[in-house]
Amino acid sequence: MIHNARKLLRSGLVLRWHQNPDMSGCRETNAEHQWSVAMLVLTMEPEASRDLLIAALTHDAGEIDVGDLAFTSAAPEGHREMERDARAALIDIPELSPREHMILAAADRISAYHKMMQWNPSLAAKDDRWTEMLHHTLHNLPREIRERVYDI
């Protein structure tokens, strides 16, 4: 159930990457990112559940109140909980199975890597954390899902 439709829609306007000087100019919004994550979810899990798609389309909605953190930044203590609470104030957070959590987390990371490769591909050579993150993400996926992702 949506608790605050207006703010939920506005959460899509939050800009990502503002903490990463190498990516801050790309002007990607949460709406663009969350849509990309949902498309990756459908690529990885063609019969994705409604709950998984809702989670993909709203997973960063709480950032309207707490802001976006780069994966290369250390999250302040309690930040994840604050973001989750902010999201829960906007929409009921779907319960996901462990497999669905894995798929959502992988789609989130792959979307970030894909955006970096579109915007500033030289980062892959300059900062090993990007490539390590992608390899770790892909390595932890079941083989049938990993094969679908390689087609992207």
C-alpha positions as CSV (number, residue, x, y, z in Angstrom):
1,M,0.0,0.0,0.0
2,I,1.2,3.5,-0.9
3,H,1.1,5.8,2.1
4,N,2.3,9.1,0.5
5,A,1.9,9.0,-3.3
6,R,3.1,12.6,-3.8
7,K,6.3,12.1,-1.9
8,L,6.9,8.7,-3.4
9,L,6.7,10.2,-6.9
10,R,9.0,13.1,-5.9
11,S,11.5,10.5,-4.6
12,G,12.2,9.7,-8.2
13,L,13.7,13.2,-8.6
14,V,16.5,12.5,-6.1
15,L,19.9,12.8,-7.9
16,R,22.3,10.0,-7.6
17,W,26.1,10.1,-7.6
18,H,26.5,13.5,-5.9
19,Q,29.1,12.0,-3.5
20,N,31.2,10.6,-6.3
21,P,33.1,13.5,-8.1
22,D,33.9,11.2,-11.1
23,M,30.1,10.5,-11.6
24,S,28.3,13.5,-10.2
25,G,27.8,15.1,-13.6
26,C,25.8,12.3,-15.0
27,R,22.6,13.6,-13.4
28,E,21.0,10.2,-13.0
29,T,17.8,10.3,-11.0
30,N,16.4,7.6,-8.7
31,A,13.5,7.2,-11.2
32,E,16.0,6.3,-14.0
33,H,18.0,4.1,-11.7
34,Q,15.0,2.2,-10.2
35,W,13.5,1.6,-13.7
36,S,16.9,0.2,-14.8
37,V,17.0,-2.1,-11.8
38,A,13.5,-3.3,-12.6
39,M,14.5,-4.1,-16.2
40,L,17.5,-6.0,-14.9
41,V,15.3,-7.9,-12.5
42,L,13.0,-8.9,-15.4
43,T,16.1,-9.9,-17.4
44,M,17.4,-12.1,-14.6
45,E,14.0,-13.4,-13.4
46,P,11.5,-13.3,-16.4
47,E,8.7,-14.5,-14.1
48,A,9.5,-12.0,-11.3
49,S,6.9,-11.6,-8.6
50,R,4.9,-8.4,-8.2
51,D,6.6,-7.8,-4.8
52,L,10.1,-8.1,-6.4
53,L,9.1,-5.6,-9.1
54,I,7.7,-3.2,-6.5
55,A,10.8,-3.5,-4.5
56,A,13.0,-2.8,-7.6
57,L,10.9,0.3,-8.5
58,T,11.0,1.7,-4.9
59,H,14.2,0.4,-3.3
60,D,15.8,3.8,-3.1
61,A,12.6,5.9,-2.4
62,G,13.8,6.6,1.2
63,E,16.7,8.6,-0.2
64,I,14.3,11.5,-0.5
65,D,14.8,12.0,3.2
66,V,18.3,10.5,3.9
67,G,20.1,11.1,0.6
68,D,22.1,8.8,-1.7
69,L,25.3,7.1,-0.6
70,A,27.9,5.9,-3.1
71,F,28.8,2.2,-2.8
72,T,32.4,3.4,-2.3
73,S,31.3,5.4,0.8
74,A,31.0,4.0,4.3
75,A,27.4,4.4,5.4
76,P,27.1,6.2,8.8
77,E,25.8,4.1,11.6
78,G,22.0,3.7,11.3
79,H,21.8,5.1,7.8
80,R,20.3,1.9,6.3
81,E,17.7,1.8,9.0
82,M,16.8,5.5,8.5
83,E,16.5,4.9,4.7
84,R,14.3,1.8,5.3
85,D,12.1,3.7,7.7
86,A,11.8,6.6,5.3
87,R,10.8,4.2,2.5
88,A,8.3,2.5,4.8
89,A,6.6,5.8,5.4
90,L,6.0,6.1,1.7
91,I,5.0,2.5,0.7
92,D,4.7,-0.9,2.4
93,I,8.0,-2.7,1.8
94,P,7.4,-6.1,0.2
95,E,8.6,-9.2,1.9
96,L,11.1,-10.9,-0.4
97,S,12.5,-14.4,-0.4
98,P,16.3,-14.8,-0.1
99,R,16.5,-15.5,-3.9
100,E,14.6,-12.3,-4.6
101,H,16.9,-10.3,-2.2
102,M,19.9,-11.6,-4.1
103,I,18.4,-10.7,-7.5
104,L,17.5,-7.2,-6.3
105,A,20.9,-6.5,-4.8
106,A,22.6,-7.8,-8.0
107,A,20.4,-5.7,-10.2
108,D,21.2,-2.6,-8.1
109,R,24.9,-3.2,-8.4
110,I,24.8,-4.1,-12.1
111,S,22.8,-0.9,-12.8
112,A,25.4,1.2,-11.1
113,Y,28.2,-0.5,-13.0
114,H,26.3,-0.1,-16.3
115,K,25.7,3.7,-15.6
116,M,29.4,4.1,-14.8
117,M,30.4,2.4,-18.1
118,Q,28.0,4.7,-20.0
119,W,29.1,7.9,-18.3
120,N,32.8,7.5,-17.4
121,P,34.2,4.1,-18.5
122,S,37.7,5.1,-17.5
123,L,36.7,4.6,-13.9
124,A,36.8,0.8,-14.4
125,A,40.5,1.1,-15.1
126,K,41.2,3.8,-12.4
127,D,39.3,2.2,-9.5
128,D,39.5,-1.6,-9.1
129,R,36.4,-1.5,-6.7
130,W,34.1,-1.2,-9.7
131,T,35.4,-4.3,-11.4
132,E,35.7,-6.2,-8.1
133,M,32.1,-5.3,-7.3
134,L,30.9,-6.5,-10.7
135,H,32.8,-9.8,-10.5
136,H,31.7,-10.5,-6.9
137,T,28.1,-9.8,-7.9
138,L,28.2,-12.0,-10.9
139,H,30.1,-14.8,-9.2
140,N,27.4,-15.0,-6.5
141,L,24.5,-15.4,-9.0
142,P,23.2,-18.8,-9.9
143,R,24.5,-19.9,-13.3
144,E,21.2,-19.6,-15.2
145,I,20.8,-16.0,-14.0
146,R,24.5,-15.1,-14.7
147,E,24.1,-16.3,-18.3
148,R,21.1,-14.0,-18.8
149,V,23.1,-11.0,-17.5
150,Y,26.0,-11.7,-19.8
151,D,23.7,-10.8,-22.7
152,I,23.3,-7.2,-21.5
